[in-house]
Amino acid sequence: MASQHAEVAIRKHISKKSDEYYGDTADFGRLAWENFGEKNRTQIRNLENIANSSTAMADVLDFIKKQTGKSDKWRRQDFGRKLLERIREPLLGDANAIIQLVKESVNTHGIETDDLRRTHILLCREFIRHLSAHYSYTIGMSSRKSRGKHNG
């Protein structure tokens, strides 16, 4: 694990990068709502649980592949494939950029070889957490609208 100074720098950069994911995660949250609706919340909850409990990106990627392979809902609108593509290479590129920035600002002795992998999974957790929040928000807003139609 990175030195304490490097760890603080990594976390700061992850937080900044997380804010940049807002638009993409809103789009994925909306797609998830269109594909899974309100009754299949466990799909996104399970994705979030895997991301939060795993220390390996492969676990998250394998979960998405498995769900995409066995469920039409994950294949609709290319949701599973698009999500795989978005969290694999672009997030790894972001993790590389963060590690480079930290290496430049902190001495390289503060960075461990495992920090790139760990930064990638932390970014993935942020992305999926935002996706899940947008998904839940969209469910809430859509059910509120439909209740309003029935009450009016």
Stockholm file with secondary structure:
# STOCKHOLM 1.0

chainA/1-152         MASQHAEVAIRKHISKKSDEYYGDTADFGRLAWENFGEKNRTQIRNLENIANSSTAMADVLDFIKKQTGKSDKWRRQDFGRKLLERIREPLLGDANAIIQLVKESVNTHGIETDDLRRTHILLCREFIRHLSAHYSYTIGMSSRKSRGKHNG
#=GR chainA/1-152 SS CCCHHHHHHHHHHHHHHHHHTHHHHHHHHHHHHHHHTTTTHHHHHHHHHHHHHCSCHHHHHHHHHHHHHHCHHHHGGGHHHHHHHHHHHHHHHHHHHHHHHHHHHSCGGGCCTTHHHHHHHHHHHHHHHHHHHHHHHHHHHHHHHHHHHHHC
#=GC SS_cons         CCCHHHHHHHHHHHHHHHHHTHHHHHHHHHHHHHHHTTTTHHHHHHHHHHHHHCSCHHHHHHHHHHHHHHCHHHHGGGHHHHHHHHHHHHHHHHHHHHHHHHHHHSCGGGCCTTHHHHHHHHHHHHHHHHHHHHHHHHHHHHHHHHHHHHHC
//
